[in-house]
Amino acid sequence: MSVMDEKDDGIIAPRVAVAIIFEQPHTGRVLIAQRLPDAFEALRWEFPGGSKLDGETIFEACKREIREELGVEVIVKRLYWTEIAKRIHGEFCLHFILCGLPPNQYPRPVDCYALTFATIGEIEQFDFCDMEIIAKLKDDFSLQQGPDLR
């Protein structure tokens, strides 16, 4: 499914833009954020992102959510993976988007509790919300290099 086809794909679940932000230069480390103490699944770790608003593309939602949560502008590279996720609080259409950071942009926890960069392998040590995507990332990318984000 392409992002351009999202209105015609028959999916009615809320759409969520999820940013997979690789550290630059290519270290193979990705940015993960810890949920706020009063949030659902409090203090668990996840890739940052959030819900798409009416009138936004999934890429616009990704950029807005990262700006709100981390105080930085990301460079959206491409859609990586889309999945329907069934959670105890509902069903969601998750759009995982590969992103990069512009030079001299340093994310900070604006609307999350903490953040860090970790390799895909290191993420298994965190109480991570969605381990299915970690398994996919491990299969698709070198743990040392990450994807080519040029």
Secondary structure, 3 states (H helix, E strand, C coil): CCHHHHHHCCCCCCEEEEEEEECCCCCCEEEEEECCCCCCCCCCEECCEEECCCCCCHHHHHHHHHHHHHCCCCEEEEEEEEEEEEECCEEEEEEEEEEECCCCCCCCCCCCCEEEEEEHHHHCCCCECCHHHHHHHHHHCCCCCCCCCC
